[in-house]
Amino acid sequence: MTHVYLQSMGVVSALGLGAAAMRDNLFATRVGGVVETDRYTPGRPLHLGVLPAHVPPLAGAPARQRSRNNAVLSAALAEVRPAVDAAIARFGPARVAIVLGVSTAGVEEGERASRLWQQDGRWPDGFDYALQEMGNAAEWLSRELGVCGPAHVISTACSSGAKALASGARLLRAGLVDAVVAGGVDALCEFTIAGFSALESVSAARCNPMSANRSGINIGEGAALFLMGRDPGPVHLAGWGEGSDAHHMSAPDPSGRGAVHVMQQALARARVDTAAVDYVNLHGTATPLNDAMESGAVAQVLGTAVAASSTKPLTGHALAAAGAIEAAIGWMTLVDNPTGRLPPHWWDGARDLALPPLHLVAPGETLGRAPRHVLSNSFAFGGSNAALLLGAT
């Protein structure tokens, strides 16, 4: 069996720009990340996972690639760039692939252009509708890195970033490439907030996963990129599971069968027993239906004693980037963590007695030893589900 490793990682989210800042805030004993703002909903303040600092625009990129989405991707790339450049020099540009999860490519620029058209009857100077083509992110990254291997995006809503890592692993195991730059990116925009608001899924307050008082999600943004390869790295992508139960366009199958399937698939592919899983990063959106489904599925596969948390009250739900950002959180949990600090589950503590009593991580909680395996769940519209099992090396 060909082993696949995550060799280098770069990440930006509401918790921080860069892995070091994000790690400090992740394990802090005070809640951070998500903030209240009406930037995208004037007059209607919402808690959103906005990046904590300005991301410079891509001034040197072609107009068709000069989106904030690609600028956010560039911010994550900066951290992993030296390792990626070394891989390109070693293997050649044709042997390096790019796989990204994306859903909001160029939508913010499209919104601004549409407003100008409605007001003045003209498009902005230099506006190119191709900004909104989802493959745009992979196109920009290929150009930026100078690679000519396979390059594509995956857009399966909230499982996209996780599925990008699984796709990268398949390319490596098939011998089609020797290195993969994989991850996900999504930038905030009015469109996604309005869409989830129409579904009555958005909470004005910080989201409250697994609580009896949960009332919806906080939308977020960010990006995470990994250099994947066959040579040993800090984290082993031990297993992954993917499925599509197609129960409903926007509601999960309440039985949790699709979620159970992908978790079991990840464990079986890794040949890892459930007892070896030390922590589960829950999809944990804080919607009534998702949390009910997921808590039942986790209890069925792993029991209720395994440590678990949703980190979306910290990062917001970054949609196509969520699975990649949460894989980065899995990396932070596994690497340089001898006491086993665990990502806390920030909520009001009001248990929903209709849900299985999962072991939700308290702030400051540790395993008391280095963790071995982390399972990360990503469940998307249409039942497009994914689970990643990450292992310490």
N, C-alpha and C positions, 0 to 999 in steps of 0.2 A: 504494500500500500504506500502511495506517495503521500508524505506528510506535508501539510501546508502551514506556514507560519506567518504571523504578522510581525514584520521586522522593524518597522518604524511607523510613527503615528503623529498626525497633526490634527488639532481640533480647535474650533471656536464655537462658542455658544453664549447664552445669557449668563452662564456661570463664569465666563472669562475668555479672554483671547489667548489661546495657547494652553498646552497641557498643564503646565506648572500652576498657572493662575486658577484654572478650572479645578485642578486637584485640591488646592488649598480650600476653595470655596465648597467643594463637594463634601469634604469630611469635616467641615466646620460645625460647631455646635449651635450656630445661629442660621436661620433660614435666609437665603439670598437668591440671586439670579433674577427671577421674574419680577417685573415692576409694573406699577399702575401707570397707564398713559392713555391719552386719547389721540395719539399721533395718527392712527389709521382710522379712527372712528370719532371725528370731532364732536364734542359735546356728550360723548358716551365713553367715559373712562373704563378701560378693561385692563386686567392683568395679562401682560404679554411677555414672552421670552425674547426681548430685543437684545441685540448685541450691546455690551456695555461701553463700547467706544466706537468712534468713526472708523469705517473701513475705506481706505483710499480707492477712488475709482480707477478703472483700467484705462488710463489715458493713452497708452500705446497700442491698445488692441484695435482691430478693425471695428467699425461702427456696429456691425451686425453681432459683435460679441461683447460690446461694452455695456453689460448689464450689471446691476448690483448683485444679482445672483452669482455671476462669475467673479465679481470682486470678493464676495464672501468666500467662494471657493479658493481664490488666490490667497486669502489670509490663512486658510488651513494648509495650503500647499507650502507656504514659507517654512513651516516647521519640519516638514518631511522632505523638502527639496534636496538637501545634500545627499541623503540616502538614495533618493530616486535618481539623481544625476549619476551617482556611482554605479547604480544598476544599469543605466543606459550605456555608460562607458564600458561596462563589463560584458553585457549581452548584445548590445547593438540596438538601434531604435526599432527594428522590425520585430524584436523579441520581447517588447514591453507593451502590455495591453492596458487599456483604461476602461473601467466599468463604474458608472456612477448612478446613484438613485437621484431622481430629479422630478419635481412637479410644478414649480412656479417660475421656470426660466423666463426672465424678461417681462413678467406680468406687470410689475410696478411701472416699468417704462411704458408699457402698453396702456396702462391706466392714465398716465400723464398725457400721452399722445392723444388718447380718445377725448380727454377733457378739452385739449386745445382745439381739436377738430370740431367739437360741439360749440365751443365759444367763438372761434375765428374761421371755421371752415377750412383749415389747413393743418397739415401734419408738421411736427417739429422739424427743423432743419436737420438733415442727416438721419432721420428716423428710419429704421429698417425693421419691417415686421418680422424678419427672421430672428430677431432677438428673442421672440417668444417660442421658437422651435426648441423642443426639449433636448434634442441632440446637440444643441448649441454648446452646452457645458463640456461635453466630451470633445467636441470640435475645438473649443478654445484651449482645453488642457493639452490636447495632442499637439496643437500648434505651439503652445508655450514651452512644452518639454522637448519638442522636436522628435517625437516618436511617430512611427507609422505602423505599429501593430494594431490588432483589433481594438476598436474604440466604440463604445455604445453606452446608452443610458437605459435604465429600467425605470418605468413609471407605474408602480403598483400601489400608489398612495403610500400609506404609512409603513409598509413593509419594504419599500424600495431600497433603502440604505442597507438593510440586512441582506436582501436578495443580491445586491451588488457584490457583497463579500462571498456569498455562495457561488455566484457566477464566476468570480475570479478564481475561486478554488477549483472549479471544474476546468477552466482553461489551463491551469497549472498541472492538474492531474492528467489531463489529456496530452500534455507535452506540446501544446500549441504555442506556448510562450514560456519565458523563464522568469518573468516578473510581472506583477499586476499592480497598478495604482487603482485602488478601489475605495469606495465610500459613498457619501451622499451630501447633497447641498440643497437648501431651500432658503429663500429670503422672504421676509414678511411682505405682505401686500394687502390692500383692501379686499381684493377678490376672495381670498381664502377665508378671511374673517367673516365677510358677508355670507359666504356659502355655508359655513358651519353655524352661523347665527340663524340662518334660515331653517336649519335642521334642529334648532333649539338646543344646540350642543355646547354653547359657549358660556362659561362662567365669568361673571364680572369680577368676582373675588379670586384669590389664589386658589387653584384647583385643589380638591380634597379627596384624593383617591381612596377607595375602599371604605369611606365613611358613610354612615347612615344619612349624612347631610350633603353628600356629593351632588353637584349640580352641573357638571360639564367641564370642558377642557379650557386650557389657556393655550392659544396658538403661539408658537415660537419660531425661531430661525437659527441657522448655523450651518456648520459643515464639519465633516470629519473625513480624513483621508488616511489610508494605510498603504504601505508598501508590502505586498504579499510575495512570498517566494517559497522555494523548497528548502533553502538553507535554514538551519535553526535560528529563531529569533526570540524575543522576550515572551511572546505569547503564541501558543499553538491553537490554530483553528481546528479543534478536535472533531467537531461534528456540526452538522446543520440539517435542518428540516424545512421543507417547503410544501405548501399545499394550497388548494383553492376549493373551498367547500361550496361557494356560489349559493349560500343560503339566502342572502338578501343583498341589495345594492349597498345599503348603509348600516345595516344592523347585523351583529354577529349571531351565529347559530347559538341559541341559548343552551343547547346541550354541551357545547364546548368540544364537540368531536374533532373539528378541524384543528383547534389549538392543541388538543391531546395528541393528535396525529403528528404534528410537526415537532413537538417536544420529544415524543418517543422516537421519532426518526433521527433527531439530532443525537440522542443518547445511543441509539443502536449503531449509527454510523461511527461514532467515537468508541464504541465498545466500552462504555463507561456505565457503571451501576448508579442508580439514583442516589445511593448513600454518599457518593463522591462529589455531589453537587453541593457547594457550600453557600451559594447565594444565587438568587434569581432576581434579575432586573425585570420587573413587570412592565408590560405595555402600559397598564395603569393609567388610563386616560381620565378617570374620575367621572365618566358617564355611567348612568345606572346600568345600562345593558352590558357594556364592556367589562366592568368590574365584577358583575355577577357571573358572567361567563368565564372570565379568566381565573377568578379565585377558585371556582369549581374545577377547572381544568388542571390548575397547579396542584390542588389537593389530591386529585385523582392520580396524577403522575408521580408527584414527589412527596405527598403528604403535607401536613400543616406545620411540621417542625422546622423545615428549611427556612433560613433567613431570606426575607424578600422585601423589596421596596420598589416604589415607583419614584423615579427622579424627575418626573414631569412638573411637579411643583417648583423645581429649581430651574429647569431649562425651558419649560413650556414644551408643547408638542410641535416639534420641528418637521412634522409630516415626512416627506421623502428622505430627509436627513436624520430622522429620529433613530432609526435602527443603527446607523453608523455612529452617531453621537453616543448612543447607549453601549455600543461595542467599545467605544473609547473609554466609557465609564467602567466597563468590564476590565479593560486593560489596566486602568488605574487601581482597580481592586486587586488585581493579580500581581502587579509588578512593584517591587520595592515596598512591600507591605508585610513585614514579618509578624506584626501583631494582629493582622487580619481586620483592619478598620473596614467598616461596611458603610455603603451609601445609606444615609438615613431616609426614613419614610416620614415626610412632613405632612401632617394632617391634624384634625382636631381631636383625634382619639375616640370619637364616637363610633363604636363598632356597629356595623349592620348585622343584626342577629340572623338575617336570612342568608348570610354568606359564610363559607367555611372560615374558621378562625385562623387565618394565616399568621405566621410569626413575622410581624412587620417590624423592621429594624428601627430601634430607638436612636436618637442622636447620641453619638459617642460610643455606640455599641461596637464591640470587636469579637472576633472569633477566638482570640487568644493564641493564634498560630497563623502561619501563612496559609492563605486559601489555595485550593487545588483547582477547582473548576467553578466557572460562572456561567449560568444560562441566561440568555437575553431574549425576551419575547417581543415580537412585532406582529400586530394583527391589523389588517387593513380592510377597507371597503371591499365588498364583493367576496369576502372570505379569503382574500389573498394573504395567507399567513406565513410567517417564517420564525424560526428559532435558531439561535447560534449558541454553540457550546464552546467556550473558550477555556483553555487549560494553561496552567503555569508550566514553565520549562525549567 
